């Protein structure tokens, strides 16, 4: 905060060019984005503080946390960027800096509940200064966060409607298509099976819009939501198709909840497909699941708020596939309790449903039924009526 102000005009010009290119690079060339962010950080450290320099600190924090795994340092730099922006009293970059902290950094360390009001504030800041770029990014990313943190589904449409309206007013058809796809995914969880053909047709239309506009980040978010919804509903063939798409797009989701959620659902999808595989393919799949579970375990060990329940659920699946039944059951219970503590209704429901499946294979039917009833209750509370209907068809005792 006590550094001198930036006065070198060449450095200022370079910072301006790099800042203008940062968001487009994130979307279309994430492979070279780290070079641009490091260059901005170097210029700021060398030539002094500035409004763009505060932005550079925030993106450096993103890079440290998401690319290099240095979560504590990344968090510190992103927070310092917010503080520097306040000291400089700069409105132009305030929304972008809050966006970067709320979407790309905060979730590593803090519960999603912490970042949600920050992102809403960031959206308002962007709207005030006419920052259509970051204002629109917040819209589809916050919509995803509200879903993945387990909020009741019925309230998400109203909560995200302002962001969809903003995207349409500002001519951001690619962002509007992303949010509308997210809405379709939510409706598919909520609505009856008979709506599936129409919803699928609408979803494909929005995906085509994203492909035509080369909006890879939007495609990535839609892919993760499609994967998650398909897995929750038990549409295994559909989930495998979404998994293939996610694996091709995961690099465009650098340091976002969507990237972590994508790997989480990818591991669950692979675990469900595991019995259908043989030999070397089965062994390789188990190694993939173990690797993903290991990443979540390391994250949860340091910062459990968002990671603990998901890490435990992945470890339960690894133990189940390895035949370590008692360990798997312990992890399912750990996942259930962590999900309750974190208010992740969908993760709690999954933990109960998956535990029920294992108890059923052990012919411990009363305990299995208890967990099925609990999963059914939570899915109903969450608002996933389509899932509830499928469970009632499969388990007449419900």
HUMO-V176484 format. One record per residue. N is the residue number from 1. PSI is psi in whole degrees, 0 to 359 (999 if undefined). OMEGA is omega in degrees with one decimal (999 if undefined). Layout:
N|PSI|OMEGA / N|PSI|OMEGA
This chain:
1|335|-176.7 / 2|5|-179.7 / 3|154|177.7 / 4|160|177.9 / 5|152|176.6 / 6|125|178.7 / 7|346|-178.0 / 8|117|-175.4 / 9|326|179.1 / 10|316|178.4 / 11|320|178.9 / 12|319|179.6 / 13|319|178.6 / 14|318|178.4 / 15|318|-178.9 / 16|318|179.7 / 17|315|-179.0 / 18|320|179.7 / 19|319|-180.0 / 20|331|-177.8 / 21|351|-172.9 / 22|309|-177.7 / 23|315|176.0 / 24|322|178.0 / 25|321|178.8 / 26|324|-173.9 / 27|318|-171.5 / 28|337|179.7 / 29|63|-178.9 / 30|343|-179.2 / 31|331|179.7 / 32|359|178.8 / 33|315|-179.3 / 34|325|179.5 / 35|318|179.8 / 36|319|-178.8 / 37|321|177.0 / 38|323|178.7 / 39|319|177.2 / 40|317|180.0 / 41|317|-179.4 / 42|316|179.4 / 43|321|-179.9 / 44|315|180.0 / 45|329|-175.6 / 46|319|-168.5 / 47|355|173.9 / 48|177|-171.7 / 49|153|179.2 / 50|166|176.1 / 51|317|177.2 / 52|329|177.0 / 53|324|175.6 / 54|318|175.0 / 55|319|179.9 / 56|321|177.5 / 57|321|-179.2 / 58|318|179.6 / 59|331|174.2 / 60|322|175.3 / 61|318|175.4 / 62|313|-176.8 / 63|316|180.0 / 64|314|-175.9 / 65|313|-171.5 / 66|328|-175.9 / 67|319|-176.4 / 68|353|178.5 / 69|15|178.9 / 70|77|-170.1 / 71|314|-177.1 / 72|315|179.9 / 73|319|178.6 / 74|318|178.0 / 75|317|-178.4 / 76|318|179.6 / 77|319|-179.9 / 78|323|175.6 / 79|321|177.9 / 80|326|178.3 / 81|319|177.7 / 82|317|-179.9 / 83|317|179.9 / 84|320|177.4 / 85|321|178.7 / 86|319|178.8 / 87|319|-179.4 / 88|351|179.9 / 89|50|-177.1 / 90|119|180.0 / 91|333|-172.3 / 92|319|-176.5 / 93|2|-175.4 / 94|313|-179.0 / 95|318|180.0 / 96|319|-178.7 / 97|318|176.0 / 98|323|177.3 / 99|312|-178.0 / 100|318|178.1 / 101|313|-174.4 / 102|323|-177.4 / 103|317|-166.6 / 104|346|-173.0 / 105|310|-171.5 / 106|319|-172.6 / 107|336|178.2 / 108|327|-170.5 / 109|329|-171.7 / 110|156|179.0 / 111|150|178.8 / 112|332|179.6 / 113|332|-178.6 / 114|319|-174.2 / 115|337|-175.1 / 116|308|178.2 / 117|329|176.5 / 118|318|-178.9 / 119|324|175.9 / 120|320|176.0 / 121|320|178.9 / 122|319|178.3 / 123|315|179.0 / 124|320|178.6 / 125|319|178.5 / 126|317|-178.7 / 127|323|-177.9 / 128|323|-175.9 / 129|5|178.6 / 130|26|177.7 / 131|84|-176.5 / 132|328|-176.9 / 133|299|-177.0 / 134|329|175.4 / 135|319|179.3 / 136|324|177.2 / 137|320|-179.2 / 138|323|-174.9 / 139|304|-175.3 / 140|333|179.3 / 141|320|177.7 / 142|324|176.7 / 143|317|178.6 / 144|315|-177.9 / 145|320|-179.5 / 146|323|177.2 / 147|313|-172.3 / 148|342|176.1 / 149|2|169.5 / 150|18|176.6 / 151|152|178.0 / 152|132|-171.7 / 153|326|-173.7 / 154|338|-178.5 / 155|353|-172.5 / 156|331|-179.7 / 157|314|178.8 / 158|323|-177.9 / 159|329|-175.9 / 160|355|-178.9 / 161|319|179.8 / 162|327|-178.6 / 163|324|175.9 / 164|317|178.8 / 165|320|179.0 / 166|317|179.8 / 167|318|-179.3 / 168|318|179.8 / 169|324|-176.2 / 170|4|176.6 / 171|18|-179.6 / 172|75|-175.9 / 173|327|-179.0 / 174|321|178.1 / 175|317|177.5 / 176|319|179.4 / 177|323|179.0 / 178|312|-179.6 / 179|321|179.9 / 180|325|174.0 / 181|316|178.3 / 182|320|177.4 / 183|320|178.9 / 184|318|178.5 / 185|319|178.3 / 186|319|179.0 / 187|326|179.6 / 188|326|174.2 / 189|328|-173.8 / 190|324|-166.2 / 191|177|-176.0 / 192|162|-179.0 / 193|329|-175.4 / 194|339|179.8 / 195|352|-172.7 / 196|312|-178.3 / 197|316|-179.1 / 198|319|179.4 / 199|320|178.4 / 200|321|179.0 / 201|316|178.5 / 202|319|-179.8 / 203|317|179.7 / 204|325|178.0 / 205|317|-179.4 / 206|322|177.2 / 207|323|178.1 / 208|322|176.3 / 209|318|-179.8 / 210|319|178.9 / 211|319|-179.7 / 212|327|-178.6 / 213|1|-179.8 / 214|31|-178.6 / 215|81|-173.1 / 216|326|178.7 / 217|317|177.2 / 218|317|176.2 / 219|318|-179.3 / 220|314|178.9 / 221|316|179.7 / 222|322|179.6 / 223|316|-179.6 / 224|318|179.4 / 225|321|176.5 / 226|318|178.6 / 227|314|-178.6 / 228|315|-179.1 / 229|316|179.9 / 230|319|179.8 / 231|315|-179.1 / 232|320|-178.8 / 233|348|-179.4 / 234|19|176.0 / 235|81|-169.5 / 236|317|-179.6 / 237|318|178.2 / 238|319|179.8 / 239|321|178.9 / 240|325|176.4 / 241|317|177.5 / 242|325|178.7 / 243|316|179.1 / 244|319|178.9 / 245|320|179.6 / 246|316|-178.4 / 247|333|178.8 / 248|348|-173.4 / 249|2|-172.8 / 250|335|-176.9 / 251|344|179.9 / 252|5|-177.6 / 253|32|-173.9 / 254|125|173.6 / 255|54|176.1 / 256|156|172.2 / 257|328|179.7 / 258|321|179.0 / 259|314|-179.7 / 260|320|177.7 / 261|323|178.0 / 262|315|179.0 / 263|326|177.8 / 264|307|-179.3 / 265|331|176.0 / 266|315|-179.9 / 267|318|178.9 / 268|321|178.4 / 269|316|178.3 / 270|321|179.6 / 271|322|179.4 / 272|329|-179.5 / 273|347|-173.9 / 274|315|-178.7 / 275|341|-179.2 / 276|355|-176.5 / 277|167|-179.4 / 278|155|169.2 / 279|229|-174.8 / 280|325|-179.8 / 281|320|178.7 / 282|318|179.4 / 283|319|179.0 / 284|321|178.9 / 285|318|178.2 / 286|321|177.5 / 287|322|177.5 / 288|315|-179.7 / 289|318|178.8 / 290|320|-179.4 / 291|317|178.9 / 292|317|178.5 / 293|323|178.5 / 294|320|177.6 / 295|315|-179.3 / 296|325|179.0 / 297|318|179.2 / 298|321|177.6 / 299|313|-177.2 / 300|327|-178.8 / 301|325|-178.7 / 302|318|-173.8 / 303|90|-169.7 / 304|348|-168.5 / 305|307|-179.1 / 306|344|-168.9 / 307|334|-168.6 / 308|311|-177.1 / 309|318|-178.5 / 310|319|178.8 / 311|316|-179.5 / 312|321|-179.9 / 313|321|178.1 / 314|320|177.3 / 315|326|176.4 / 316|318|179.8 / 317|320|177.0 / 318|313|-179.8 / 319|320|179.1 / 320|314|-178.9 / 321|332|178.8 / 322|358|178.8 / 323|13|178.3 / 324|79|-168.1 / 325|311|-176.9 / 326|322|177.5 / 327|319|179.0 / 328|316|-179.7 / 329|323|176.9 / 330|318|179.6 / 331|323|176.5 / 332|319|178.9 / 333|321|176.7 / 334|318|178.5 / 335|318|-179.4 / 336|313|-178.4 / 337|320|178.7 / 338|324|178.2 / 339|321|176.3 / 340|315|-179.5 / 341|323|-178.2 / 342|357|-179.2 / 343|35|176.4 / 344|87|-173.6 / 345|318|-176.3 / 346|326|178.0 / 347|321|176.4 / 348|317|179.2 / 349|316|178.0 / 350|317|-179.3 / 351|317|177.7 / 352|316|-178.0 / 353|318|-178.9 / 354|323|175.1 / 355|320|178.4 / 356|320|179.1 / 357|319|180.0 / 358|318|177.3 / 359|324|179.9 / 360|320|178.8 / 361|336|177.6 / 362|0|-179.2 / 363|30|172.8 / 364|75|-164.6 / 365|324|-178.0 / 366|318|179.1 / 367|321|177.3 / 368|315|-179.0 / 369|324|177.4 / 370|316|179.8 / 371|325|177.4 / 372|316|177.4 / 373|319|-179.1 / 374|318|177.4 / 375|316|179.2 / 376|316|180.0 / 377|318|-176.0 / 378|318|176.6 / 379|321|178.1 / 380|316|178.3 / 381|321|179.4 / 382|329|-179.4 / 383|11|-179.2 / 384|72|-173.0 / 385|331|175.9 / 386|316|176.8 / 387|317|178.9 / 388|316|179.9 / 389|319|179.3 / 390|321|178.3 / 391|321|-179.9 / 392|327|176.7 / 393|324|-177.8 / 394|326|-177.0 / 395|89|-177.1 / 396|334|-178.6 / 397|346|176.4 / 398|999|999
